[in-house]
Amino acid sequence: MVLDLAGKFADVSMENGLASQAKAVANEQLEEAMEALLALGYKAAELKKIRKFFEGTNETAEQYIKSSLKMLMKG
């Protein structure tokens, strides 16, 4: 039994590591987009709602900015 499980735990921890890396990259992209929107003059309160909407998604900073601008224009 132990031999059967020996290699399986490494695979699970590796998958979790890759998932957390992907989430970190997505968060970096979202942060970059939020900083760009702040630099354009949008208020932090407006961006807080948008950040919450995009949390857990995986897009590029450019895609976040485009989508955010569309949302901000609609009101």
C-alpha positions as CSV (number, residue, x, y, z in Angstrom):
1,M,0.0,0.0,0.0
2,V,2.7,2.5,0.9
3,L,4.5,1.9,-2.4
4,D,1.3,2.5,-4.3
5,L,0.8,5.9,-2.7
6,A,4.5,7.0,-2.8
7,G,4.4,8.9,-6.0
8,K,0.8,10.2,-5.8
9,F,1.4,12.8,-3.1
10,A,4.1,14.6,-5.0
11,D,1.8,14.9,-8.0
12,V,-1.0,16.5,-5.8
13,S,1.4,19.0,-4.2
14,M,2.9,19.9,-7.6
15,E,-0.6,20.6,-8.9
16,N,-1.4,22.8,-5.9
17,G,1.8,24.6,-6.5
18,L,1.0,25.3,-10.1
19,A,-2.5,26.5,-9.2
20,S,-1.1,28.9,-6.6
21,Q,1.5,30.2,-9.1
22,A,-1.3,30.8,-11.7
23,K,-3.3,32.6,-9.1
24,A,-0.4,34.8,-8.1
25,V,0.2,35.8,-11.8
26,A,-3.4,36.6,-12.2
27,N,-3.3,38.7,-9.1
28,E,-0.3,40.5,-10.4
29,Q,-2.1,41.2,-13.7
30,L,-5.2,42.5,-11.8
31,E,-3.0,44.7,-9.6
32,E,-1.3,46.1,-12.6
33,A,-4.6,46.9,-14.3
34,M,-5.9,48.6,-11.1
35,E,-2.8,50.7,-10.8
36,A,-3.2,51.8,-14.5
37,L,-6.8,52.8,-13.9
38,L,-5.8,54.7,-10.8
39,A,-3.2,56.5,-12.8
40,L,-6.0,57.4,-15.4
41,G,-7.8,59.2,-12.6
42,Y,-10.5,56.6,-11.5
43,K,-11.3,56.6,-7.8
44,A,-10.3,53.7,-5.6
45,A,-13.9,53.2,-4.5
46,E,-15.0,52.6,-8.1
47,L,-12.1,50.2,-8.6
48,K,-12.8,48.3,-5.4
49,K,-16.1,47.0,-7.0
50,I,-14.3,46.0,-10.2
51,R,-11.5,44.3,-8.4
52,K,-14.0,42.2,-6.4
53,F,-15.8,41.3,-9.7
54,F,-12.5,40.1,-11.3
55,E,-11.1,38.2,-8.3
56,G,-10.5,34.6,-9.2
57,T,-10.3,35.2,-12.9
58,N,-7.2,34.8,-15.0
59,E,-6.8,37.5,-17.7
60,T,-4.0,39.7,-18.9
61,A,-3.7,43.3,-17.5
62,E,-4.8,44.6,-20.9
63,Q,-7.9,42.5,-20.8
64,Y,-8.7,43.6,-17.3
65,I,-8.3,47.2,-18.3
66,K,-10.5,46.9,-21.4
67,S,-13.2,45.1,-19.4
68,S,-13.0,47.6,-16.5
69,L,-13.3,50.6,-18.8
70,K,-16.4,49.1,-20.4
71,M,-17.9,48.5,-17.0
72,L,-17.0,52.1,-15.8
73,M,-18.5,53.6,-18.9
74,K,-21.8,51.8,-18.4
75,G,-21.9,53.0,-14.9
